[in-house]
Amino acid sequence: MAANGQRELLLGYVSVYVAAAKLLTKLGSADLAAVAADRAAMTAGTIDSEAAQGMSIYQVVCALLRADRTDEAEALAVTMATRLTAHVRSDEPALLSITGALWLIAAVSAGRRTDRTQALARLDQAEKLARLLGVDANHAWTAFGPTNVAIHRVSVAAELGDPGGALLAAGAVDLDRLPPGLLSRRAQIHLDLAWAQSQRKRDAEATLHLLEAERAAPESIRYNVMARETLREMLSRQRKQPTRTLTDLAARAGALE
């Protein structure tokens, strides 16, 4: 097989492994997602493609986060994002989007360890790349663009334990700007806002956000730890007479198990 044909075949393998890792991560199969992501990274390492390498490493980071290996995930994301940032150009939207996505997941990781300074700095780095890209897109399955950066500002505030900050940041999000099909992104902001409203004991508003998340992507409720914890917290507050809507939602999410 000619060299170009071999390269295209390997790039195809990377794409398949990445797609499998994404699906398995969404379904909560952290171990299998890690295997698929690792195979993507190993294959990408044999190809002269920064985009393929960045895309596969992003999935490794997602799998590590799913397995609560946050320190490893953050270090890997920052290392790859830093390496790729030096090579991004506006005429290479896939590489630019992958790099931006890595900065976003690195920001979330910093938020999880309550490092506000690093989290905000990485969000700002991602925002610079989003402005360079100029549009909301889905290059290399990243959903990267200005709106996704705005959604991540809400997520980072939630990770930092700042419900007021999450509600404030949500004012800059216009979900209508997202390309069709990015259902997990639409669901994520509702999950974060459900948490924020529940922290303020606004259970009716929180329930509505969880219903919106479920409507966009049912798996976002069933396989999301924060969603189940939010539901359990609200059920605890309403233990004498919880609403039927809340108990039905909690049952579908597995929060009654």
Buried (B, 14 or more C-beta within 10 A) or exposed (E): EEEEEEBEEBBEBBBBBBBBBBBBBBEBBBEBBBBBBBBBBEBBEBBEBBBBBBBBBBBBBBBBBBBEBBEBBBBBBBEBBBBBBEEBEEEBBBBBBBBBBBBBBBBBBBBBEEBBEBBBBBBEBBBBBBEBBEEBBBBBBBBBBBBBBBBBBBBBBBBBEBBEBBBBBBEEBEBEEBEEEBBBBBBBBBBBBBBBBBBEEBBEBBBBBBBBBBBBBBBBBBBBEBBBEBBBBBBEEEEEEBBEEBBEBBEBBEBEE
